[in-house]
Amino acid sequence: MKLLIPSPLLSYTKKREIDAHGATLGALLADLDSRFPGIRFRMIDEQERIRPHMRVFVDGEQELELDRALGGVGVVQVIQALSGG
């Protein structure tokens, strides 16, 4: 499936679109991390939750759980929220 990468993570992938594989969202991110070491830690915290400043959308709907099955999914998009003062 197609995985869309946000600008702040392009230093890992060098591309905005990656072909990624995994039966679940967690497996997809593990696949991504095996090819781009360290990228998963930028998205997932030590408690195995999506970091508060990250948003993951599966076929246009926000997903909060890493065990979300991805069978039949076409696009997963990662978005990093911006903050400032």
N, C-alpha and C positions, 0 to 999 in steps of 0.2 A: 504494500500500500504506500501511498505518498505521505511523507511526513514533512510538514512545513516548519522551517526553523526561523526563530526571530533574530533580528539583527544582533542583539547582545551575545548570541551563541555562535555566530558565524566564524569566530576565531577558531572554533573546534572543527566545523564541517567545511568551511570555505564555500558552501553552497546553500541556497535557500530551500531547495527541495532535495530530499533524500528518499531513496527507496528503502523502506524498513520492513522487517518481518517480526511477527510475534502473535501468539494466540490470544494474549492479553496485553493490556497497556503496559503492565510491568515487564512482560517479556519483550515487548517492542523496545522499551527504554534500555533493557539489558543488552539487546542486540545493538542498539545505537552506541551504547557505552563500550561495547567490545571493539567497535570500529573507530570510535572517537573518545578515547579514555578521558574520564573526568567530567564529561558532559552531563551524565546522569546526576551527579552530586549537585550540579547547579540547579537541577529541577526538583530533586527529591531529597527530603531531609533525613536525619538519622532515625526517625521514627517511621520511616517508609511512607511518608505522606508528601503530597505535592506541596512544594514550598508556597507560602502565602502570596508571594509576588509573581507566581507563575500561574497561568491558566492553560488548560489542555482542552481542546475541543475535538470531539470525535464526530465526523460528518456533520459539523456545525453545532453540536450540542456540547455544553460544558460537561466535563467528566472530572469527578473528584476521587474515584477509586482506581487503584492500580490493578485490581483483579477483574476489571471490565473486559469481557470477551470482545474480540475484534473481528470475528468471522463476518465476512461480507462488507467490511468497512472500506471505504475508498480513500478518505483523507483524515489524517490526524494533524492538527495544528497546535503548535506551542506558541503562546504569547507571554511576553514578560511585561508586567506592569511597570510603569515609570512613576517615580515619586520625587518629591522635591518640596522646597519651601519658599 
